[in-house]
Amino acid sequence: MQPIAESELIINARGAIYHLDVRPEEMAQTIITVGDPDRVEGVSKYFDEVETKRQHREFVTHTGRIGKKRISVISTGIGPDNIDIVLNEIDALVNIDFGTRQIKKDLTQLNIIRIGTSGSLQADIPVDSYVASTHALGLDNLLNFYRLEHNEQENQLLHSFITHTQLHTQVTNPYISLASTGLLKNFVEGFHHGITVTCPGFYGPQGRILRLGIKNPDLIDRLTEFSFGQHRITNFEMETSAIYGLGKLLGHHCLSLSAIVANRVAKEFSKDSAVTVDNLIKKSLEIISSSV
């Protein structure tokens, strides 16, 4: 097997992966991703010990412990393009030998848990509640650059979704991936479950109209009304489908947890979203440190 070229796997002068500026020994096998770089400190302040802190561009990484549980928390920035960088680089840290530049024979499976914010698409999922995503439905196109294959049920769901929403290839080619059932089973009490839609932007792609007209002004209603068997769309945001899709292809266990800070049906926004997010962080860390 040929070594991976320097232009494809970029390792800096201190032996760290290019964008994250993290070395293999500085990464835990349980990883929390957050969008906001400032939120990394909001997570790691609850660690019993922080052993490593790194920052490069919008990517901030803290690795430490809660009890005997070693955890890394990484900021991704906003959007699926950044997730492409983060998921590939954290996989490289554990599954590529940086000395030989070759893929390791024995691969490591990571637990990757997103803790972020989101908008509810159902009237009965109010602001300041929490969603654990059973599925991620991507409108962002990232996974269309990879060899992601769908099973028959997933293809049926996608066909039903495209027919219902009238989204077409001029806008997007949707894809879908599932959460890790092994992680999801730990996040039941206090969490709504459902399909999370990932959008490639915050305004037009999520049906917001400021000064620009949009192609799908009925998008919110169509997402809210969609169901497939027992599944419905609960919320949308900007990272989950990329995490689930890349995680599936790379063999990792992924879960997305969302603090609902907006309800797009009721047109409400949280009065104190910082408290809602902090409560989700504490609740999630308690479960991660004891059960994951």
BATOR-112133 format. One record per residue (C-alpha): residue in three letters; x, y, z. Coordinates in steps of 0.25 Angstrom, whole numbers, plus 5000, padded with zeros to 4 digits. Example, Ala and Ser with C-alpha at 12.3 -4.5 7.8 and 13.67 -1.06 7.14 Angstrom:
BEGIN
ala, 5049, 4982, 5031 .
ser, 5055, 4996, 5029 .
//
This chain:
BEGIN
met, 5000, 5000, 5000 .
gln, 5005, 5014, 4996 .
pro, 5007, 5024, 5007 .
ile, 4996, 5035, 5007 .
ala, 5003, 5047, 5000 .
glu, 5007, 5060, 5008 .
ser, 4997, 5068, 5000 .
glu, 4985, 5059, 5004 .
leu, 4989, 5057, 5019 .
ile, 4995, 5070, 5024 .
ile, 5003, 5068, 5037 .
asn, 5009, 5081, 5042 .
ala, 5023, 5083, 5049 .
arg, 5019, 5078, 5062 .
gly, 5013, 5065, 5057 .
ala, 4998, 5070, 5058 .
ile, 4987, 5069, 5047 .
tyr, 4986, 5082, 5039 .
his, 4973, 5088, 5043 .
leu, 4971, 5083, 5057 .
asp, 4986, 5085, 5061 .
val, 4984, 5072, 5069 .
arg, 4993, 5060, 5071 .
pro, 4988, 5046, 5072 .
glu, 4991, 5045, 5086 .
glu, 4983, 5058, 5089 .
met, 4970, 5052, 5084 .
ala, 4961, 5044, 5093 .
gln, 4952, 5032, 5087 .
thr, 4939, 5039, 5092 .
ile, 4938, 5053, 5085 .
ile, 4927, 5064, 5087 .
thr, 4926, 5074, 5076 .
val, 4920, 5088, 5077 .
gly, 4919, 5098, 5067 .
asp, 4923, 5111, 5075 .
pro, 4938, 5111, 5079 .
asp, 4934, 5118, 5092 .
arg, 4925, 5106, 5095 .
val, 4937, 5097, 5097 .
glu, 4940, 5104, 5110 .
gly, 4926, 5103, 5114 .
val, 4927, 5088, 5113 .
ser, 4941, 5086, 5118 .
lys, 4939, 5094, 5131 .
tyr, 4931, 5082, 5136 .
phe, 4943, 5073, 5134 .
asp, 4950, 5068, 5146 .
glu, 4963, 5070, 5139 .
val, 4967, 5077, 5125 .
glu, 4980, 5071, 5120 .
thr, 4981, 5078, 5106 .
lys, 4976, 5091, 5100 .
arg, 4979, 5094, 5085 .
gln, 4973, 5105, 5076 .
his, 4975, 5107, 5061 .
arg, 4965, 5116, 5053 .
glu, 4951, 5113, 5058 .
phe, 4955, 5099, 5063 .
val, 4957, 5098, 5078 .
thr, 4960, 5085, 5085 .
his, 4960, 5082, 5100 .
thr, 4963, 5068, 5104 .
gly, 4961, 5063, 5119 .
arg, 4954, 5054, 5128 .
ile, 4942, 5053, 5136 .
gly, 4945, 5042, 5147 .
lys, 4952, 5031, 5138 .
lys, 4945, 5035, 5125 .
arg, 4954, 5042, 5115 .
ile, 4947, 5052, 5107 .
ser, 4951, 5062, 5096 .
val, 4942, 5074, 5092 .
ile, 4944, 5080, 5078 .
ser, 4938, 5093, 5072 .
thr, 4934, 5091, 5058 .
gly, 4929, 5104, 5054 .
ile, 4916, 5105, 5046 .
gly, 4912, 5096, 5034 .
pro, 4915, 5083, 5027 .
asp, 4927, 5088, 5020 .
asn, 4934, 5089, 5034 .
ile, 4929, 5075, 5038 .
asp, 4936, 5070, 5026 .
ile, 4949, 5075, 5032 .
val, 4946, 5071, 5046 .
leu, 4941, 5057, 5044 .
asn, 4952, 5053, 5034 .
glu, 4963, 5059, 5043 .
ile, 4959, 5052, 5056 .
asp, 4957, 5039, 5048 .
ala, 4971, 5041, 5043 .
leu, 4977, 5043, 5057 .
val, 4972, 5030, 5061 .
asn, 4973, 5021, 5049 .
ile, 4985, 5026, 5041 .
asp, 4999, 5024, 5045 .
phe, 5005, 5038, 5044 .
gly, 5019, 5032, 5043 .
thr, 5017, 5023, 5031 .
arg, 5005, 5030, 5026 .
gln, 4997, 5017, 5024 .
ile, 4984, 5013, 5029 .
lys, 4985, 5004, 5041 .
lys, 4981, 4990, 5041 .
asp, 4973, 4990, 5053 .
leu, 4963, 5002, 5053 .
thr, 4957, 5010, 5064 .
gln, 4943, 5013, 5066 .
leu, 4940, 5026, 5072 .
asn, 4928, 5031, 5080 .
ile, 4924, 5045, 5074 .
ile, 4913, 5053, 5080 .
arg, 4909, 5066, 5075 .
ile, 4903, 5076, 5085 .
gly, 4897, 5088, 5078 .
thr, 4885, 5097, 5076 .
ser, 4873, 5095, 5067 .
gly, 4860, 5100, 5062 .
ser, 4847, 5091, 5065 .
leu, 4838, 5088, 5053 .
gln, 4827, 5083, 5062 .
ala, 4817, 5090, 5071 .
asp, 4818, 5080, 5082 .
ile, 4834, 5081, 5083 .
pro, 4835, 5095, 5090 .
val, 4847, 5104, 5092 .
asp, 4856, 5100, 5103 .
ser, 4854, 5085, 5101 .
tyr, 4863, 5075, 5095 .
val, 4864, 5066, 5083 .
ala, 4872, 5053, 5080 .
ser, 4873, 5051, 5065 .
thr, 4869, 5037, 5061 .
his, 4872, 5040, 5046 .
ala, 4879, 5051, 5039 .
leu, 4873, 5056, 5026 .
gly, 4883, 5064, 5018 .
leu, 4879, 5076, 5009 .
asp, 4894, 5080, 5008 .
asn, 4900, 5071, 4997 .
leu, 4913, 5068, 5005 .
leu, 4911, 5053, 5005 .
asn, 4908, 5053, 4990 .
phe, 4923, 5054, 4988 .
tyr, 4925, 5041, 4996 .
arg, 4920, 5027, 4993 .
leu, 4908, 5026, 5002 .
glu, 4898, 5015, 4999 .
his, 4884, 5015, 5004 .
asn, 4876, 5002, 5008 .
glu, 4862, 5000, 5002 .
gln, 4855, 5006, 5014 .
glu, 4864, 5019, 5013 .
asn, 4861, 5020, 4998 .
gln, 4846, 5019, 5001 .
leu, 4847, 5030, 5011 .
leu, 4855, 5039, 5002 .
his, 4846, 5037, 4990 .
ser, 4834, 5040, 4999 .
phe, 4841, 5052, 5005 .
ile, 4845, 5058, 4991 .
thr, 4831, 5056, 4986 .
his, 4825, 5063, 4998 .
thr, 4834, 5074, 4998 .
gln, 4836, 5076, 4983 .
leu, 4851, 5078, 4985 .
his, 4858, 5074, 4973 .
thr, 4873, 5073, 4968 .
gln, 4873, 5088, 4964 .
val, 4873, 5091, 4979 .
thr, 4878, 5078, 4986 .
asn, 4879, 5063, 4985 .
pro, 4875, 5059, 4999 .
tyr, 4882, 5047, 5006 .
ile, 4879, 5040, 5020 .
ser, 4887, 5033, 5031 .
leu, 4883, 5027, 5044 .
ala, 4888, 5030, 5058 .
ser, 4896, 5020, 5066 .
thr, 4886, 5012, 5073 .
gly, 4896, 5008, 5084 .
leu, 4898, 5023, 5087 .
leu, 4883, 5027, 5085 .
lys, 4878, 5017, 5095 .
asn, 4885, 5025, 5106 .
phe, 4877, 5038, 5102 .
val, 4863, 5035, 5104 .
glu, 4857, 5041, 5117 .
gly, 4856, 5056, 5115 .
phe, 4858, 5056, 5100 .
his, 4849, 5056, 5088 .
his, 4853, 5047, 5076 .
gly, 4851, 5049, 5062 .
ile, 4857, 5052, 5048 .
thr, 4867, 5064, 5048 .
val, 4868, 5072, 5035 .
thr, 4881, 5078, 5032 .
cys, 4882, 5090, 5023 .
pro, 4894, 5097, 5016 .
gly, 4890, 5111, 5022 .
phe, 4882, 5118, 5032 .
tyr, 4873, 5128, 5024 .
gly, 4868, 5123, 5010 .
pro, 4871, 5109, 5012 .
gln, 4863, 5109, 5025 .
gly, 4852, 5116, 5019 .
arg, 4855, 5130, 5025 .
ile, 4852, 5142, 5017 .
leu, 4858, 5156, 5020 .
arg, 4861, 5163, 5007 .
leu, 4862, 5152, 4997 .
gly, 4852, 5143, 4991 .
ile, 4853, 5128, 4992 .
lys, 4850, 5116, 4983 .
asn, 4842, 5108, 4994 .
pro, 4834, 5118, 5002 .
asp, 4825, 5106, 5007 .
leu, 4838, 5098, 5012 .
ile, 4834, 5100, 5027 .
asp, 4820, 5095, 5025 .
arg, 4825, 5083, 5016 .
leu, 4835, 5079, 5026 .
thr, 4826, 5080, 5038 .
glu, 4815, 5072, 5031 .
phe, 4824, 5060, 5026 .
ser, 4823, 5047, 5032 .
phe, 4828, 5033, 5028 .
gly, 4822, 5022, 5036 .
gln, 4825, 5025, 5051 .
his, 4836, 5035, 5047 .
arg, 4834, 5050, 5046 .
ile, 4843, 5062, 5045 .
thr, 4845, 5069, 5058 .
asn, 4856, 5079, 5056 .
phe, 4866, 5085, 5046 .
glu, 4880, 5091, 5048 .
met, 4893, 5091, 5040 .
glu, 4903, 5079, 5044 .
thr, 4896, 5066, 5047 .
ser, 4894, 5059, 5034 .
ala, 4909, 5062, 5031 .
ile, 4913, 5055, 5044 .
tyr, 4904, 5043, 5043 .
gly, 4907, 5041, 5028 .
leu, 4922, 5042, 5030 .
gly, 4922, 5035, 5043 .
lys, 4915, 5023, 5036 .
leu, 4925, 5022, 5025 .
leu, 4936, 5023, 5034 .
gly, 4931, 5013, 5044 .
his, 4928, 5022, 5056 .
his, 4917, 5023, 5066 .
cys, 4910, 5037, 5065 .
leu, 4898, 5044, 5072 .
ser, 4893, 5058, 5071 .
leu, 4887, 5065, 5083 .
ser, 4880, 5078, 5080 .
ala, 4875, 5089, 5090 .
ile, 4863, 5095, 5083 .
val, 4865, 5110, 5084 .
ala, 4854, 5113, 5073 .
asn, 4840, 5108, 5069 .
arg, 4838, 5111, 5055 .
val, 4823, 5107, 5056 .
ala, 4820, 5116, 5068 .
lys, 4830, 5126, 5063 .
glu, 4836, 5127, 5077 .
phe, 4851, 5128, 5081 .
ser, 4856, 5124, 5095 .
lys, 4857, 5135, 5105 .
asp, 4870, 5129, 5111 .
ser, 4876, 5120, 5101 .
ala, 4890, 5120, 5108 .
val, 4883, 5114, 5120 .
thr, 4876, 5103, 5112 .
val, 4889, 5099, 5105 .
asp, 4897, 5099, 5118 .
asn, 4886, 5090, 5124 .
leu, 4888, 5081, 5112 .
ile, 4903, 5080, 5113 .
lys, 4902, 5076, 5128 .
lys, 4891, 5066, 5125 .
ser, 4899, 5060, 5114 .
leu, 4912, 5059, 5121 .
glu, 4906, 5052, 5133 .
ile, 4901, 5041, 5123 .
ile, 4914, 5041, 5115 .
ser, 4923, 5039, 5127 .
ser, 4914, 5028, 5133 .
ser, 4908, 5021, 5121 .
val, 4915, 5023, 5108 .
//
